[in-house]
Amino acid sequence: MENERYLCVDVGGTAIKYGLLTRAGEVLSGREYATSELGGAAARNASAGDVADFFALLENMAGEFSSASTPLAGLCISTTGIVDPWRGEIAPGSNNTAIEGYGGAPLRDELQRRTGLPVEIENDVNCAALGEYWLGAARSFNNVVCVAVGTGIGGALILDGRLYRGSRFNAMETGHIPFFPSNWENRASTRALTYDYARRSHRLPSELDGRFVLSRAREGEDAAVRAVDEMCFYLAQGIATLFAVLAPDIFVLGGGVAESADFLLPRIESHLERTLDPRFRDNVVFKAAELGNRAGLLGALRHFLDMKEARKIEQEERETL
């Protein structure tokens, strides 16, 4: 069991990251594949690859990493979209815009048929939270709120050591928290940051990204500093809401903004001190995610191991009926 090897895949709109991991979470190798490359030249000239190309890619990956001496013990997938982990499907309408036909496709069944491996699938932010809970910033904590801030905002919740998914597997869609007249991710994401900076600096948003704005803010440019402070203010507003409602042991801030945690966290915490009642804030740890790009892969493996045990228990219960 210690020598088991798992193929772990993190499916995003821009890239598909994958690697070979041990059961203990050691990353033996890792690579990245541009989602736009699905289907080769035909897909590059179209708006997206097809889900059949995705199936073929993962089938080839499994063949590449497996051998007679070291067979794979499972295929573990972290993915964008709302995931039904028991059926192993992405909810229809919750699609990866880079892969046509992805939403509603029988991902787990088809991949198990093609690879001959047990397959488990979970949402990417849920996987990131599981990774941080298992081997990252939230290890040793039982109640964890994880929010990933990038182009959008996503969230995940671990209660008493177990991932909470909600009744329709869409709990913690935090980017949709209302912030009149819009929502949280339209106020506090890196996309919102670039639009705010573009307005203040009289530039085009299409010419900017979050890294550029943050670099200018570090240099002290007034427009960038003000835009970053605006983003941190709204991040603190949403975080304060989650603190007050969920009372976690730890709050983990991930996604692209974690790369600039040294610059952003003190500013967010300063706004939190003015926003959140100390009774809710005291004794709660507030940290940046630690695992970076490995979080999704590690969380996919942790999810696979958890689901393996859950399916075993379910089967035993059925046999006793």
N, C-alpha and C positions, 0 to 999 in steps of 0.2 A: 504493500500500500504506500509506503514511503517513496517508492520509486515511480509511482504513477505520474504520467505526463498528460497535460490537458492543452488542447488548442483553444485559446481565448481570443475573441474577436470583438472589437469595439466599432460599431457601425455608425458613422456620422454622415452628415450631408456633404462634407468636403472630403473626408478621408475615412478609410477603413483600416484601423490599426489592428494588428494581430501578433500573437506571440505564443511561444511554447513555455508553459509554466509547470512547476512541480506542485504537488498537493499542498505544500507548505507556503506557496506563494512566491517562490523564487522564479524570477524571469530568466529563462535560459537563453532566449533569443526573441527579438522583436523587430517587426517591419511595418511598413505603411504602404497603402495602396490608394491612389486617388480614386474617389468614387466616380469621377467623370470618365475614368478609363474603362468602366464596365462596358463590355461589348466591343471594345476596340475602336477602330476608326469610325464605324457607323454610329456608335454612341457618342463619340466626341463631337460629331457633326449634328447631333440631335440635342434635345433639351435634357435627356436623361438616359441612363441605361435601363435595362429591363430586369425584372425580378429573376427571370430565367438565367440571365448572365450572373446575377448574384449567387444563385444556387451553384452554378458551374464553378465560380471562383472559390467558394468555400469547399466544394468537393475536391478541387485541385489542391487547396491548402491542406486538407486532411490527408490526402495522399502524399503530399510533400513531407509532412512532419511525421508520418507514421512509418514504421518498419517492423519487420518480423521480430527483431530483438527488443524494440521499445515501442510497442503499440500504444496508441492514444487511449486514454480512459474516458474521454468525453470531449464534447464541443460546447463551449460556454460563450454565450453571446450577450453583449451589452448593445443596446440600440436606441436610437431616437424613436419617439412615438409612444403612445399608450399601449402597454403590453398586458395581455392576459397570460400570466406565467404558467397556468395550468394547461391551457390549450397550446401555448407557444405561438401565439399569433399577435400581430399588430392590429389594433382596432381599426376597422374600415373608416376611412376619412382621416386617420391619424398617420399620414403617409410620410415617408422619406422622399422629399421632392426630387432627389437625385436618382431614385430608383422607381421606375414605373411599375405599378401593380404590387407594390410592397405591402401596403395596407390591406389587411384581410387575407393575405396569402397564407397557406398552411405551412409556415416556416419550419416549425419543429418536426412535423410529420415528414415533410419533403426532405429536409436535411438528414433526418435519421435514415430515411430510405436510401439516400444517395451515398452517405458516408459509412453506414453501418454502426454509427456511434450513438450513444445516448446524448441528447441535446437539451439544453435549458436556455431560456431567453428571458431577459429582464430589461426594463427601461434604463437608459444610460445614467440619469441622475441618481436613480435608486442604486445602481451598481457603484457609482462613485461614492455614495454614502456608505455602502457596505464595505467597500475597500478601505475607506478612512476609518470606519468602525473596527475593522479587523486588524489592519496593519498600519494605520496612519494616525492622523491627528486626534481621532476620537477613540482610539483603543483605550480600554479600561473604563469607558463610560457606557451607561446603559440607555440613556435617553438623549438622542442626538437629533438636532436639526441641521441639515446641510442645505445650503443654497448655492447654486452655481450661477455666477453672473458673467455673461459674455454678451453676444449679440442679443440674446434674450435672457430670461431669468427662469430657472427651474428649481424645484426643491424636492427634498426627500426627508422622511421622518422615520426614525428607529425608536420604538417604545419598548422598554423592558427587554432590550436586546433583539427585538424582532421588527422587521420592516413592516411599516403600516402602509397599505395600498389603497384603502378606501373601498367602498362597495362596488365601484366600477373600475378599479385599478387606476384611478386618476387623482388620488389624493396628492396634495402638495403641489398642485399646478400654480405655484406662487406668483408667476409672472402675471396671472390674471386677477390678482388681488386688486379691487377697484381703487384707483386714485383719481378722483374726479378731475377732469372729465374723461379720463382714460384709464389706464391700469399701471401696475407697478413697473413692468418692463419697459413701458413707454416713457417712464420717468427716470429709471435708475440703471438701465442696461448700458453697455458700451456704445450701442447704437444711439441711445438717447444722449450720451456724452458727446459723440461726434456731431450730432445735429445741433446741440446747444453751443458747442465751441464754434461750429461753422457760422451760426447766427451772430455770435459775439465778435468773430474775427473777419466776417464778411468773406467767407470762403465757401466752396462747394462741398457738401457732405461726402459726395462720391470720391473726393480727392483725399479723404481722411480715414483714419481708423483709430481705435482706442489707444493703441501703443503710441502713436504719434502725439495724440493730445496729452497723454500722461507724461511723455518725455518733455514736452513744452512746459507742462506744469512744474515738473522737477526743476526746470531751468528758471522758473519764476515768472513766466509770461502771464500777464494779468488775466487775459481772456481765458487761458487754459486753467489757471488756478481757480477762477470763478466757476468755470464749467465743472471742474472736478469737485469743488465744494458743493455745487448743486446736486451732483450725482450722489455724493456721500450723504447729503441731507436726506434725500429720498430713500437711499438704502437704509439709513437709520430708522426712517419712519416705518418701513416694511418690517425690518428686523425687530423693532419694538413691538409691533403687532404680534409677531410670531412668539417672541419672548413671553408676552402677557398671556397669550392663549395656551401655549404648549408647555411653558416652564421647563425647558430642557436642562440637562446637566452641562451640555456643551453646544455651542453654535459654531459650525464650521463653514467658512466662506470659501467657496471654490470657484471653478471656472477660470476664465481668462484673467479676472481681476486678482486672483491669488498670486499671479506673477509679480504684482506690484503691491503686495500686502504690507511691506515695510512703509510704504508711502500712504496707502489708503486706510489701513486699519486704525491708526491713531485718529484720523479725521472722522471716521465713522463712529468710533467710540466716544469722541468729543460730542458729537451730535446726540448719541444715545444717552449720555449723561444728562443732557438738557431735555430729552424727550421721554425717557422711560422712568417710571417710579422706581426708586432704589430697592423697594421690596421685591420687585421682579428681576432686577438686574444683579443684585448682590449674589455672590457665590456661584455665578454662572461663568463658565470658561468660554472665551471668545477667541477662536484661533483661525488661521488660514489653513487650507488643505495642504497636506504634505506630500502626497503621492504623485502630483502632476499627471502626466499622460498615462501613468500606470494604474491610476485609480479605477478606470473602467474595466481594464483587463482583470485586475485583482478582484474587483467586486463581482464580475461575471463568474469567476471561479468560486467565490464564496457563495454566491447564489446557487450555482450548480450543486455544490456540496450540501447546502441546506435543503434544496428541492429533492435531492436524492433521498435524504432521510425522511422528508415529509411524504414522498410517494411510497416509501417503504411502510410507513405507519398507516397510510391510507389503505394500502393493499392488505395489511394485516387485519385492519378493522373490517374490511369487506369479507375476508375469509372467515371471520368469527360470526358473521350474521347468519 
